[in-house]
Amino acid sequence: MMDVVFLIALYGLSLGFIYALIAIGLSLIFGYMGILNVAHGTFYALGAYLVYTTLKTTDNFWLGVLVGFSIVTLLGAILERTFMRRLYGKDVVYTLVMTLGLELIFIDAIKITWGLEPKPIGDPIQVSLIIPVLGISFPMYRLVVIFVGLILYVGLWLFLTRTMVGKVVIAGIEDLSGIQALGINPLRTFTLIFALGAGLAAVGGALYSPIIMPFPYMGFEIILYSFAIVVMGGLANLKGTLIAAIITGEAVAITGYVYSSATAVIPFIILVVVLAVKPEGLFGT
């Protein structure tokens, strides 16, 4: 029994870090910029598809992850400059409609470019880790996902807490008008945060692509989970988003083992329970 519990916990942890990479960018974009970005799921989907294309061309999965991050980060910067910047200060409904329209456009672009069929991507690490104590094997790739997710989270935390730009972002989340009153123009950091959030979502999609086959509507599925995680953890709270993502990953893994039909709804059940007890989220204020 212990071996099953251990396997489920590791699977859930790997899922949790993938969810965190996607949700953290969404949380920062909404908390700092006030953009309710429904198109965030597109960045996740593009990361997966760019891995597929790069893998077919170069047979190098990790190069595909880098390509996905680079291209989607650049795309995020372009979208912020051309579309999002026009919506600052407007009601959140405007951002919702705009980003939903972008999401639908990108889904059609994915269909035209890659077709409707799911794209298979094999396990990039054909090795399993043998755990002597329990006598079980665990896919090495899942451990790599956990490690990469942890490194990226720590790197982002250090950026936000140890650099001047990061401190401006944190201050802007608390009081945007306050940093403007100090003579700081937040527009450049808006571009950086939107692009960085897009790139993190792309990495999440790239890392998830060998586990699920990329398909055109995969962004719609993940964006619902991401919003649930962001609200559950507390808006624009980095630690809260990570913990909420891990809780969600573990819950999905457990539910998938016990009763797979309920997997899609379990994150929202957890969200309802959390908000009933703590309406501001786990670490919200």
Residue, then its C-alpha position, 0 to 999 in steps of 0.5 A: m500500500m505504501d508504494v501506491v501512496f508514494l507513487i501517487a504523491l510523486y505524480g501529484l507533485s509533478l502535476g502541481f509544479i506544472y500547474a504552478l508554472i501556468a498559474i503563477g504567471l496568470s496571478l502576477i498578470f492579474g494582480y499587477m496589471g489588472i488583466l483577466n487574461v483568458a488567453h493565458g491558456t494559449f501560451y500553455a498550448l503553444g509551448a506544447y506544440l512548439v516542443y512537438t515541432t522542434l522535436k520533429t525537426t531536431d530530435n531534441f526535447w529540451l531545445g524544444v522547451l527553450v524554443g517554446f519559452s523564447i517564442v512565447t515570451l516574445l509573443g507575450a511582449i508583443l501582445e502586451r504592447t499592441f493589445m493589452r496596453r490599450l485596456y489599462g484602467k478600464d473595467v475588467v470586462y474589457t480585458l475578459v472580452m479582448t483576451l477571450g477573442l485572442e484565445l479563439i483566434f489562436i485556437d484557430a491558428i493552432k488548428i490551421t498550423w498543426g491540425l485537429e489530431p493530438k500530437p504524440i510526444g514520447d517520454p524524453i527520458q526513457v529511464s525509471l528510478i528504482i526506489p530500493v526501500l519500496g521496491i518500485s520504479f518511478p519515471m525519471y522524467r516526472l522527477v525532472v519536472i519537479f526539479v525544473g519547476l522548483i528551480l523556476y519557482v525559486g528563480l522567480w522568487l529571487f527575481l521578485t524579492r532581490t531585484m529592483v524591478g521585482k520590488v517595483v512589481i511587488a510594490g505595484i501589486e500592493d499600491l500601483s498608484g503609489i509607485q506612480a506617485l514616486g515617479i516610477n513608470p510601470l509600463r516597462t514592467f507591465t511588458l516584462i511581467f506579461a511576457l514572463g507570465a506567458g513564457l512560464a505558461a509555455v514552459g508548463g505546456a512544454l513539460y506537460s506535453p509528453i504526459i498528455m498529447p497536445f491538442p487544439y483546445m488544451g488551453f481551455e481546459i488548463i485555464l479553468y484549473s489555473f483560475a481556480i488555483v489563483v483564487m484558492g492561493g490568494l490573488a498575486n500571492l506567489k507562495g499561495t499559488l504554489i501551495a494551491a497548485i500542489i494541493t490541486g495536483e495531489a488531489v487530481a492524482i488521488t482522484g484519478y486513482v480512486y475515481s477517474s470520472a471526478t478528476a475534472v471537477i475535484p479542483f473546483i470542489i477544493l476551491v469551494v471548500v477553501l473559499a467557504v472557510k477563507p474567502e480571500g484564499l489560503f494566503g490572501t489578505 
